Amino acid sequence: MNFFEAQAQAKRHTARLILLFALAVVGLVVLSNLLVFAVMIFAGGSDLSPGALGQHFDPAIVATVTLLVLITIGLGSVFKILALGGDGRRVAEMLGGRPVATASRDFAERQLINVVEEMAIASGIAVPPVYILEEPGINAFAAGNSPNTAVIGVTRGALEQLDRDQLQGVIAHEFSHVFNGDMRLNLRLLGVLHGILLLALLGWRLLRSMRYARTGRGRGNTSAAAMVPLFGLGLIAVGSIGYFFGQWIKATISRQRELLADASAVQYTRNSDGLAGALKKIGAAGSGLRAPAAAQYSYACFATAVGGWLQSMFATHPPLEVRIRRLDPQWDGRYVSAASESAAAVVAEARVDTAEDVAAVPVESVFTAVAAADALLARAGTADGDAIGLARELLAAIPPRLHAAAEEPYGARAVIYAMLLDDRQEVATAQERILATMADPAIALHARALKAEVAVAGERLRLPLAGIAMPALEALSPGQYQRFRGVVEALILADQHTDFGEWILRRYVLRRLDEAFGLRSPAMERYIDTEMLGDAASMVLSVLARLEHSGADEAAQAAFRAGAEVLEDGRLSLRYRAGPLEPRMLDAAFDRLESVDGAQKEAALKACVVCILHDRCLTTRGYELLRTLAACLECPLPPLGRVQQAR
């Protein structure tokens, strides 16, 4: 299953769940009306004859009860979704997690960061923030509403008891949840369940008010006072029934998604033993979390986070035995205890493939050929064994000083500034004035010092390096970010011109950070008419055609037409001709493309690939450009090997 199919499947699951929950809500509305009807009969002392019952039927009351139930469920759902938010950091903090500094020198934390960086670069997304939960059990989680807002969390028990292959299997499992759209699906499920549960909670409040009804009213109102606890008990019953079936639906879907994530993790790492070994150790050491919010967020965890008979009834994870035997059919049924060596012994014997202890590989050894758009897009949202190996090579190729700088807030700003510094003397002079007047003096000095190393790293490492810097940049204060953002914009406009390399770095970095700092709302799928979509596609394809086929007008036009044919829209026309790039128009085009559904995004990306590959040659610059475009559209593409001419 490729990335777009997984996203489509998640949407189909969402549609089925909406239907099931809609039926559940209809049932709750009917039960609530029956409850009110029964209470009215009891309070009025009527007999059960048809005529007497008909006197209590009032369409206005039915409409009122129906409206109140729908409002209660709707408001409860919206409140819960907003409370959870699309930001995975909130979930991590609720579980008691602490952020891990990407520049940490602790061995266990360094190994974790290294694995997460490999998976992120291999899959084509920016490195997500990483959290550690000080819990003895072996567990992990992914949370967030999209790849741009996702975080990865791992327990201390997992760091201390899993070896590197096992830890990689667990992280790959969590990344698959990011790619498959499971996080957004679970967030919506929790919201609807909370709305249904509000009916039961309201019933509890009414039941507790019984004592006030007894002490605050006279004896002549015993019938009215009795209605309150009776109605409360009825609401508890109605809400509990709805919650029971809602939890059952949610658990059924979640178990299926966990098995899919296991299969995807093996596909990514090509090593079933790592993931199976982690599950076997969980069987011996446990995966429970002690945080009060563990039950609420157990759906996001790698393994069962809370115990108890009720949790087992609504288990969001398949039994360990089932998961292990799918990965290791020859399993003998015995769980494996973690090694008893001391932390010092583990540190002495273990090895982490960081930029400091792996020799940099030659530039020419990093890329391989790709011949067809379909084959290339089949790699979207994946991180297979080849991609992970290439990610290690890319990490090793980053100069150690540059890598270290990108992993902390002070240096990360300097790295981005250094990427924007121009070689032309007149532009460099203007940028020096900008750094002197707008940037922190020490950071400006650091950026100048890193400029040469950024040039050595080359264009192929710009996207991985910016991705590594992202968690550190998200750790800035709002004031620091506003200053950083202003410097980036000013450096780009120092020559009164924005080239595509500058625009793409700005879009990639500031798009995610603006969302993280609340300056921009997350992209939401919405209906866009074909004319607006055509305008956006025309702009993007025109820029790609001109950049990849510069100096040859006929070749650029032919490449544009080839891409336009994929979209089957005869109204598309070459918009961007030789001359300055129009950043605002390109931003507007991307904003529209970000808001279309998965099928339209896939078609747009395929059109871009066909446009770039029209001359049967894929350059390093062209593919890195495409990866950045894909990342902006949240359809990440993994790195490739050495770029050669495709024949």
LOKE-663726 format. One record per residue (C-alpha): z negated, x negated, y negated. Coordinates in steps of 0.05 Angstrom, whole numbers, plus 5000, padded with zeros to 4 digits. Each point is the difference from the previous one (the first is absolute). Layout:
// residues N
ZXY/...
END
This chain:
// residues 647
500050005000/502049694933/496450064934/503950614975/499350365067/492549874999/499550274929/504150615020/495650125061/493849964957/503050544955/501750435060/492849945023/497950194930/504550625002/497150215067/492949894975/501450414938/502550565044/493949955046/495249974943/503550574965/499050425062/492749785001/499250204927/503150685014/495150095057/494249814954/502450514948/500250545053/493149825027/497149964930/502650714985/497250255065/493449684983/499650344932/502150665033/494449935052/494849834947/502050604958/499350475060/493249705018/497550054929/502550724992/497150235066/506550335020/501750225070/505949705037/504550614998/507149894974/498950444940/493749634980/503249335009/506050214959/495550154940/498149264996/507149745000/501949804930/506549614987/497049714936/494249705040/504849735052/504249674946/493849714966/497249725065/506849705018/500849684931/492949725002/501049695069/506649684980/497149734935/494049725037/504249645051/505249784949/494949724950/496049675055/506249665028/502449764932/493049754981/499449615065/506949694994/498649794928/493149745019/502949575056/505749794954/506349635019/496649334990/497549695064/494849604962/495850624992/499950115075/498249265012/494250054951/497550645031/499749645067/495949444969/505649494996/500349414953/506549704976/501949325029/502249494950/507049765021/497949304980/494050015048/498849365039/495650335052/503449885067/499650725026/502150304934/505549484991/502850185069/499950744983/503549894933/505249565035/501550545052/500650544947/504549574957/504549865061/500650745016/501350194928/505449484989/503150145068/500450744984/502349924928/494150314963/495249694950/493649735030/494950575001/492749894978/495549835059/492950245009/494549795048/494950495028/493449665018/499750375066/498749705069/505050455036/507349815009/504250454956/505150014943/503450514956/505950124953/499250474942/504250224941/505550494983/505949515004/501649275012/498749874926/492950285003/498149795070/494149555018/498149685066/492849965023/496949625058/492949995026/495949365005/499650125075/507649975006/500349354961/494749675043/502050265068/507750045000/504549405006/506149934955/504950365046/495250585009/498750044925/507650004988/500950575048/494750414964/503149864932/507050175026/497250665025/497350154930/506549804966/503750485045/495850574971/502249784931/507450015020/499750655040/497050424944/493650155039/495349874942/503050534955/500250495058/492649905016/498150074927/503350694997/496650205064/493249824974/501250404937/501950645037/494249935048/495149934943/502850634968/498850385064/493149705008/498150254930/499750715028/494649795049/496349604946/500250614955/497050405058/494349515006/498550074926/499850755006/495549955061/495249554963/499850504944/496950515047/493049814979/501850124927/502750685019/493450165035/495349764946/504050164938/501850725016/495950635011/499050345067/505050534981/505749505005/498949785072/506950235020/503449604945/495549405014/501950025074/507449964981/499349304972/497749645064/504650435042/506049834958/497849275000/499649985076/506950315003/502949484953/496949445041/503250305062/506850094967/500049314968/497649665063/505450325043/505449784950/497049304996/499749955076/507450155009/501949574940/496349415029/503350115067/506949994968/498449384960/497249635060/506050165043/504949734949/495649394985/499749795073/507650025004/500649574937/495149495028/504249915063/506249924956/496449484959/498149615063/507350005022/502349784931/494949434998/502749735065/507150064973/498049614939/496149445034/503749995067/493349875031/496650585036/494449545024/497249914930/499150744986/497750145071/495049434995/497150304936/499250685034/496649685060/495049654955/498750664964/498250305068/494649475008/497549924929/501350694970/503650234937/494950444966/498849984925/493250124969/502550204930/498350734982/507350134985/502449765068/500650705030/504150234940/504949425003/500249885075/507350225001/501849364962/496849525049/503049595056/495150265051/494750555004/495149904944/494650515017/497250275065/496950655024/502450585041/503050364940/503949394980/502649925071/502450724999/504049874937/501749275014/505349724954/501449425049/502250025073/495049735051/499949245003/502150015073/506350384982/501949534944/498649375041/503950235062/506150164956/499849274977/497749685065/501850415061/496749485045/493250054966/494349955050/495650484961/495149474975/498549894927/499549314971/494049734961/501349574939/499249255010/492949764989/501849364963/496749884933/503950104936/500149254991/503449895067/505250524984/501549684934/500649315033/504950235053/504150534962/506149884957/502650424943/507449934980/498949934925/504449644951/494949434999/500649815073/507250175018/505749574976/505050364955/506650165033/506749844969/503050544956/506350045041/496350185064/497150654975/505850505004/504650295053/506150454995/500450764996/506550355011/499150754992/496250474954/497650435059/497249405036/496549774937/497050674983/497650085071/495049444982/497050404942/492550125008/499449515058/496949325011/502649765067/498549335032/505849644966/498050274932/492849785010/502349305020/504449974938/494250244958/495949415025/505749534980/500550324931/492549934990/500449275022/505849884952/496050224939/497149384966/492549985015/498049984927/504450604984/497250405059/492949854981/501350204928/503150675020/493750195039/495250054941/500550404935/500249404954/505649655036/503850635019/501550154927/502349284991/504750065060/503450624972/500649684932/503049375031/505350425036/502350264932/500349344963/507249824981/503549335006/504050094936/496749624943/500750544947/497250545046/494549545026/497849874928/499450744986/496150115065/495349434981/498450374936/498750635040/495249655048/496549664941/498850654963/499250535054/497649675064/493449685018/500849264981/497649745067/504550475039/505949814956/498749275014/499650155075/506650384997/503549404969/497249555054/502550475055/507150084972/502849405038/497050245066/502850704989/506949694991/499149605065/497950625038/506550344980/502350714997/498850145074/492549944991/499350414936/498850665036/494949735051/496449624945/499650614955/497550415059/494549495014/497950034927/499450764999/492850085026/497549484950/503650344943/497050675020/493149684992/501149914925/496050414951/504050554962/499849574938/502449385036/505750405032/502350284933/500349294973/503649755062/505050574996/501449874927/501349265014/504850165057/504050484957/500349504942/502249415044/505750425028/502450204931/499349304970/507649925001/501350734979/503250105068/497550225069/503749725060/499550335067/495349485029/495150124944/500650755006/499050015075/493649574995/497450444945/501550635039/496949735064/493649754968/498650494944/502150635038/494449925051/494949744949/501350564951/498450495055/493849615021/497450004927/501550734988/505849884952/505050345045/499750585050/502149895072/507250205016/500250705028/505850295039/503450554960/506650354997/505349604962/506850314991/506149635024/502449844930/493549644982/499949645067/507249804990/498549704932/494349595029/504249755059/505849834954/495549574957/496849615058/506549905038/503549774936/494749464988/500349765072/507649975000/500249604936/494649525021/502449865071/507349974980/499649704930/506349724970/504550435043/501050694970/504450265057/494949765052/494350344961/503850654997/501849985074/492749865018/497750584956/504950475033/497849785069/492850164983/501850664967/503750235062/493449975039/497150524953/506250445006/499850174926/506849944966/496950054931/496849315003/503049514951/499049274982/495150034942/497449294989/505449534977/499849284976/494749954946/492550064990/495950375051/497050654976/492849995028/498250704977/506050315034/498549615064/492750204998/502050734992/504849935059/494549715044/495050534979/504950535025/501449635065/492649925014/499150754996/505350205052/498350145072/500549505057/507050195023/502849914929/496349334992/503049775066/507050194976/499049664933/497649365033/505750015048/504950074942/496849404967/500649585064/507350195009/501349824928/496849315008/503349865067/506950224978/502649294999/496949865069/495349504968/492650084989/496749504955/492749824996/499950284930/503450645022/495250155057/493849844960/502750464946/501050555052/492949885028/497150094930/504050644990/497550265067/492849824984/500550394935/502450605040/494349915050/505049875056/498149275015/504849525033/497649385038/502649294984/506149735036/501749325027/505249534971/505450374962/506949835026/506850304992/500650645041/506550035037/
END
